[in-house]
């Protein structure tokens, strides 16, 4: 079992995910690779986003699965992603956009001990 999750969220982000799921039903977060809103996590109804062959499941925040593209994972696999929220408007594609807030990703590098405790993820190629 992992001691340190690959992804976690601030309390405020978790509250927003709960609020959005109450409105839209089951959700997913997909860590954007820079297309629409830089590298922001994008929030979608779970049925509206097709998980790609190379997408990597990083973990879950309550009941919200968090994915990242395989190529992006290769660049960030040594970091823990921390989903946060801030005032402002992000991409029009993400569910929080009309709410006057946007999700953002902070990160920190795993320690050597944490890296050893992570469950390996198969090569996303």
C-alpha positions as CSV (number, residue, x, y, z in Angstrom):
1,X,0.0,0.0,0.0
2,X,1.2,3.5,-0.8
3,X,2.2,5.7,2.1
4,X,2.1,8.8,-0.1
5,X,-0.6,9.3,-2.7
6,X,0.4,10.4,-6.2
7,X,-2.4,13.0,-6.1
8,X,-4.2,14.8,-3.3
9,X,-6.3,17.9,-2.9
10,X,-6.7,20.9,-0.6
11,X,-9.9,20.9,1.6
12,X,-11.3,23.8,-0.5
13,X,-10.8,21.8,-3.7
14,X,-12.5,18.8,-2.2
15,X,-15.4,20.9,-1.2
16,X,-15.7,22.2,-4.8
17,X,-15.6,18.7,-6.2
18,X,-18.4,17.7,-3.9
19,X,-20.4,20.7,-4.8
20,X,-19.9,20.1,-8.6
21,X,-20.7,16.4,-8.2
22,X,-24.0,17.3,-6.5
23,X,-24.9,19.3,-9.6
24,X,-23.4,17.1,-12.4
25,X,-23.1,13.6,-10.9
26,X,-20.0,11.5,-11.1
27,X,-16.9,13.5,-12.1
28,X,-13.4,12.9,-13.3
29,X,-10.3,15.2,-13.3
30,X,-7.9,15.1,-16.2
31,X,-4.6,16.8,-15.8
32,X,-4.3,18.8,-18.9
33,X,-1.2,18.7,-21.0
34,X,-1.2,22.3,-21.9
35,X,-3.8,22.5,-24.7
36,X,-6.8,24.4,-23.4
37,X,-5.8,26.0,-20.1
38,X,-2.1,25.5,-19.6
39,X,-1.6,22.6,-17.4
40,X,-4.7,22.9,-15.3
41,X,-6.7,20.0,-14.1
42,X,-9.9,19.8,-16.1
43,X,-13.1,18.7,-14.4
44,X,-15.7,16.8,-16.5
45,X,-18.8,14.6,-15.9
46,X,-17.4,11.1,-15.9
47,X,-19.6,10.1,-18.8
48,X,-18.5,13.0,-21.0
49,X,-14.8,12.3,-21.2
50,X,-13.3,9.3,-22.9
51,X,-10.3,8.0,-21.1
52,X,-7.5,7.4,-23.6
53,X,-5.4,4.3,-24.0
54,X,-2.4,6.0,-22.7
55,X,-4.0,8.0,-19.8
56,X,-2.8,7.0,-16.4
57,X,-5.0,6.8,-13.3
58,X,-3.1,8.7,-10.6
59,X,-5.7,8.1,-7.8
60,X,-9.0,9.3,-6.4
61,X,-10.0,12.3,-4.5
62,X,-13.0,11.1,-2.6
63,X,-15.0,9.5,-5.5
64,X,-13.4,11.6,-8.3
65,X,-10.8,9.7,-10.4
66,X,-7.8,11.7,-11.4
67,X,-6.1,10.9,-14.7
68,X,-3.1,12.3,-16.6
69,X,-1.9,11.7,-20.1
70,X,0.9,9.1,-20.5
71,X,3.5,11.5,-21.9
72,X,2.7,14.1,-19.2
73,X,3.0,11.4,-16.6
74,X,6.5,10.5,-17.7
75,X,7.5,14.2,-17.0
76,X,5.7,14.4,-13.7
77,X,6.0,10.9,-12.3
78,X,8.5,12.0,-9.6
79,X,6.1,14.6,-8.2
80,X,3.0,14.5,-6.1
81,X,0.1,16.6,-7.7
82,X,-1.9,18.7,-5.3
83,X,-5.2,19.9,-6.7
84,X,-6.1,23.3,-5.4
85,X,-8.6,26.0,-6.3
86,X,-8.3,29.8,-6.8
87,X,-10.6,32.7,-7.8
88,X,-10.8,33.4,-11.4
89,X,-12.0,31.9,-14.6
90,X,-10.2,29.0,-16.3
91,X,-11.1,27.1,-19.4
92,X,-14.7,27.0,-20.6
93,X,-14.5,23.3,-20.9
94,X,-14.0,22.6,-17.2
95,X,-17.1,22.4,-15.0
96,X,-16.0,24.9,-12.4
97,X,-15.5,27.7,-15.0
98,X,-19.0,29.3,-14.5
99,X,-18.5,29.3,-10.7
100,X,-15.9,32.0,-10.7
101,X,-13.1,29.7,-9.6
102,X,-10.7,27.4,-11.3
103,X,-8.8,24.3,-10.3
104,X,-5.0,24.4,-10.5
105,X,-2.3,22.0,-9.8
106,X,0.6,22.5,-7.4
107,X,3.3,19.9,-7.1
108,X,6.1,18.8,-5.0
109,X,8.9,16.3,-5.6
110,X,8.6,13.0,-3.9
111,X,11.4,12.1,-1.4
112,X,13.5,9.0,-2.2
113,X,11.6,7.1,0.5
114,X,8.2,8.1,-1.0
115,X,9.3,7.1,-4.4
116,X,10.2,3.6,-3.1
117,X,6.8,3.2,-1.6
118,X,4.8,4.1,-4.7
119,X,2.9,1.4,-6.6
120,X,4.6,1.2,-10.0
121,X,2.5,2.3,-12.9
122,X,3.1,0.3,-16.2
123,X,4.8,2.2,-19.0
124,X,2.1,4.3,-20.5
125,X,3.5,3.9,-24.1
